Amino acid sequence: MTVSIDRPQLAEFLRRRREALQPEDVGMPRGQRRRTSGLRREEVAVLCHMSTDYYTRIEQERGPQPSEQMIASIAQGLHLTVPERDHLYRLAGHQPPPRGASSEHISPGMLRIFDRLGDTPAEIVTELGETLRQTPPKVALTGDWTRFTGYARSNGYRWFTDLSTREIYVAEDRSFLSRMYAAGLRGIAAVRGPGSRAAELAQDLLQHSDEFATLWADHEIGLEPDEVKRYQHPEVGRLDLNCQVLLDPHQSHRLLVYTADPGTESHEKLQMLTVIGAQRMSSAQA
């Protein structure tokens, strides 16, 4: 069913949501001499990864109909709840995307926590290991995992199809990680069913990875990752990091936060990575 865009209501809704947010709510500095109630349009544009002019035209009831991709970016940038996201889609003349495990819309609560972890390696991932967000220190630790497309967005898929993915992990852990990824995908495919994306991922891996096919035939299930993850970083060397997990059961998203015990060599190296991440982020912005 085709739904027409409601420009006046869309513009009003965006203005209200923008004015309800403060810079600190989205991990931005407040700055001095702030007169705007809520976020500025240029700040929202940065959060939504679009030009200020494009966003401004939407609020001013001008310009072309925003695409579904643009609406998804705006919904995430404004930290909308799922009902608010769905409302935004309808105002823009689109059918809302499905809810549940396949959704990539991160909940506002999880985003608020993530936005406060700028100096810590952290990421938000889907149940298939697709990285949706990374902090700069996490990018410095493992590389940018948000750049991948298709099946390769899944870290477990890349594990079996791109062996360079394994280089960041210590060699003695790799055999267990292979078993864990295969067992984890089997468990998700069983829950989601034969037509799910998890099942499609498994079928593709069976055709492209003999190692995966061997492990899949073993029918292992329920292997849990170690709380301590061991990395071999090309710049700072070995790091032993604790991984704490926050689960959003409605979206099947996980927030992973990586820390090191104070006073350890890994802690010192992690601080170095934080500096590296900040420098790279500044260079990218420049």
N, C-alpha and C positions, 0 to 999 in steps of 0.2 A: 504493500500500500504506500503510495506516494504522499508525503506530508510536506506542505509548503512552509517556507521559512517565515517566522514571525519576527520581523526585524525590531519593532519597538520593544517587545517583551524580551527578546534576546539581549538587546542593548541594556535594558534596565536590569536584567538579572546579572549580567556581567559587572555592571557598575556596583551593584549592591554587594556582590561577592568580593570584588576588589577592595571596596571600602571597609569590609569586615575584617580584612587581613592586615596585620602589622608586619613590618620587615622581619622582626625577630621570630615571627610565626613560621617563616619560610627560609630561615637561615641567612638572612641578609642584614647588613649593618644598618642601624637607624640613621646615622649621620646627624648633622647639626642643621638648625634652621628649617626644620621640617614643618611645612604648613598643610600638606595633604592629609586628609582623613583616610587612613588605610594606605594601601600600596599605590604608587604612581603607575601610570600606564606603561612607562618604559621599563619599570621593574617587572611588571606582569609579562611584558614581551620577552624579557630575558628568561624568565621562568618557563615560558611556553615555547622558547626557541623559534621566535618569529620576529619580524621587524616591528618597531613601534608604530610605524605608519599603518601596517596591516591590521594590527590589533585595534588601533585608534579608529579606523574606518568601521570596524564592526560595532564598536560602542557608539559611533555616530550614525548608525543605520545606513552606512554606505558600503560600496564595494560589492564584489561577487559573493555568492553563497559560499561560506566556509566548507571545505571538504571534511569528510569524516576524520581524516588524519589530523587536520587542524583542530577540530573540536576535541579530539582525544588529547592533544597537547595542551589545549586551554583547560580542560577539565583537570588534568594532572597538575598543571602549573598553579591553578587556583586552589588546589588541595580539596577538591569537591568530594563529597561522599558519593557512594554509588547511586542513590536516588537522585541526588543533585546532578550527577553526570548524565543520567538517563533523561532528566528534564532538559538539560542543555542540548542534548542531541535532538530532542523533539522540537525545541524552539528553533534550532538551526535547520529543520526540515529533513532530519535523518532518523532512521530507526536505531534505537540504542543497541549496542553490542550485547552478546549474552553475558550473563553473570556467572559466577562460580569459578571453578578451577582453571578454565581457559582464559579468564579475564586477566589483562595486564594492568588494569587500573589499580594503583597502589592506594591503600586506605590513608586518609588524612592523619590518623594517629601514628601509623608506621612512618609516614613521611616526616612528621614532626620530630620523632626520635632520630631518624636518619639525618635530618638537617642539622642536628646538634652534634654530629660526629665527624665534623670536618677535619679534625686532627687525628683521626683514628681510622685504620683500615676497616671498612665496612661495605657491605653490598646487600641489595635486595634481589632475591632470585625467585623464580617460579618453581613449582614442584619438579619440573624437568631440568632444573639447573640453568635456566636462561637468565642471565644477569640483566636486570632492569635499571638499576642504579649502582654506581660505585663512588666512593669518596676518592679524592686525589691520592691519599696514602695507599688505598687498595689498588689503584691503577699503578702506582709506583711498585707495589709488591708483585703483582701478577700480570700487569698489562691491561689494556682496555678491552674488557670482555663484552662491552655493549655494542661493539662495531660489527659483530657477526650477523649474518642473515640466514634464513631458512633453517634446516636442521642443525646447521653448525652453531646456532645460537645456544644450543645445549652443551654444557661443558662435558657431560657424559658422552655425547655423540662425538665431540672433537677428540676425546680421550682415545677412541678407537679408530678414528679416521685421519687424525693429524698427530703423529707421534711427538711432534715438537711441543705439544700441550703438556707432556709429562716432564719436560726438562726442569720445570720450576720445583718439582717434588723430589725428595731424596730417593735414591734408587731402591733402597730396601723396602719402601712403602708401596711401590708401584704395583706389585702383584696383588696385594690386598685391595688396592683402589680399583683395579680392573674388576675383581670379583664384586666389590661393593656397587660399582656403577651398573653392572649387569643385573645384580639382584634387586637393586633399587628400581630400575626400569621395569623389571618383571612385576614387582609389587604394584607400581602405579598402573601398568597396563591391565592388571587383573581388576583393580578397583574401577578404572575408567571404562573398560570394555573394549571389544574387538575393533570398533570403529574410531577409537580415540587417537589423539595425536601421539600418545605414548606407544600405542600399538603400531602406528605407522613408523615411528622412529625405530622400533625394534625390528620390523620387517626390513627396513632399509639397511640397518646395521648387519643383519644376517647375510645380506648380499654383498656387503663391502668389507667385512672384517671377519677373518677366520678365527681370530682370538675371541671375538664376541660370540660367534656361533658356538665355539667350544664351551664357553662359560654358560651360555644360554641353555645348552643341553644339560648342564648339571642341575638346573632347577633350584639353585640356591635362592634363599629368600630371607629378608630380615637382617642383613648385615648392617651394623650401625657404624658411622664414622667415628674415629677417635676424637676425643675432645681436644687433644693436642695435635696440631697439624705441623708437619715439618717441611720446610722449604729450603731449597738451595738457590739463593738469589744470585744473579750474575754480577751484581755490584757490591753487595754487602756480605754475601756468603750465607752460611747456615742460620736459619731462624726457627725456633720452636715456639709456636704461637697457640694460645688457648682460643678456642672458637666458641662463643656464646651465641645461642640461637633464640630469636623471638619469632613465634609463629602467628600468622594471621589465618585462623581456621576457615574464615569465610572466603578468602581469596586464594588460599593455598600458597601464600607467599611467605618467605622466610627472610628475616633480617639477620645477617651473619656479622658478628663483630669480633675482630681479631685483636688480642692483647697479649702482652708478655709479662712474666713475673718481674716486678721491680728488682733492680740490682743485678739482673742477669745480663749476659752478653747479648741475648736476643732483644732485651729491652732497649739497650743502647743502639742496636742496629735498627730497631723499629723507629726510634726517634730520628735517625738519619734518613730513613725512608719518608718520614713525614715532611722533612725539609725538602727532600727531592721532589715529592709530590706537589708541594706548594710552589716550588720554583717552576716546575713544568706547567702547572696550571696558570701561573702568571705569564709565562712565555706564550702559552696558547691564547690567552685573552688579549695579550699585546698584539 
